[in-house]
Amino acid sequence: MNETQDSHHQFSQQETQLIEQLRHRPDMMVRVQSILHLASNQEGPLKTADEVEALLIEELRQLGSTTLHQWAIQAEARVSEELKSQDPTVQSRKKKG
């Protein structure tokens, strides 16, 4: 394989960052993979545009829900850390399981 062909197999910094971010958020990776699978449309019975649209809308809803859930967890952690730094006697809340 020559150098030109090899360079096509290397990830850009942006691609590497995306992969690392998805590795840290496996739930989001599953949603993105599902969306890409819908876009490729290479397996199973051929779907109509309406069917693909409905499936895509559901995947995007799930992606949005997953994203919002992960954002909320991080936001709560940040608020907790900020409160602790302002007042070390602050106790963090724990959900009762």
N, C-alpha and C positions, 0 to 999 in steps of 0.2 A: 504494500500500500504506500503510495507516495505522500508527500507532505500535504498537498492540497486536499486529497481525500481524507487524510487523518484530521485536518482542521475542521471538517464538517461534523466530526464525531465529538468534538470538544464543546462543552457547555460555556455559554457566555456567563459573565458575572451575574447578570439578571436571571438567567435560567437556573444557575446554581442557587441563588438566593430563594427563588420560588420553590425549588425542590426541598431546600432546608426548611422553609416555612411550612410546607405541606407535611414534611416528616414530623414536625412538632404538633401538627394538627391532623391526626389521622382521620377524624370524622369528616373534615373538609376535603381531604384527599379522596375519600370514597365518593363524595358528591361530585367532585370535579371529574373523576374517572368515569362516573356514570354519565355525566353530560357529554364527555368526549366519546363514549361508547354510542350514545344516541346520535351524535354527529357523524360517526363513521358509517353507521347503518350497513354493516357488512355481514351480519349474522341474523339468522332467524327469518321469519316471514317479513316481506316488505310492508312497511307501515305507510299509511296515508300521512299527508302533511298535518292534518288535524290530529291524528293519533300522536305523532311526534311532538306537536305543539303542546298537547295536554301532558305528555310525559315530561317534557322540558319544563313546563310551568311548575309541575310538582317537584322536580329536582331543584329548581331555583328556589322554591318555597322552603324546601328542606335545607338547602345551602344557607339561605337567609336565617332560618331558625338556628342552625348550628353556629353560624357566625355570631349572631346576637347572644347566644348562650355563652360562647367562649369570651366574647367581649365583656359581658356582665361579670364573669368570674374574674377576669383581669382587672376590671374597674374596681370591684370590691376589694381585691387584694391591694391595689394602689391606695385606695382610701384608707384601708386599715393601716398600711405602712406609714402613710402621712400622719394619721392620728397618733400612732405609736411614736413617731419622731417628735411630734409636738408635745405629747404627754406620755412618758414611758409607763405610766400606771394604767393606761387604757388596755382593756382586755379585748381580744378579738372574739366575735360571735362565732359559734359553731352550730351548724344545723343539727337538730336532733334527728337521728336516723331511725 
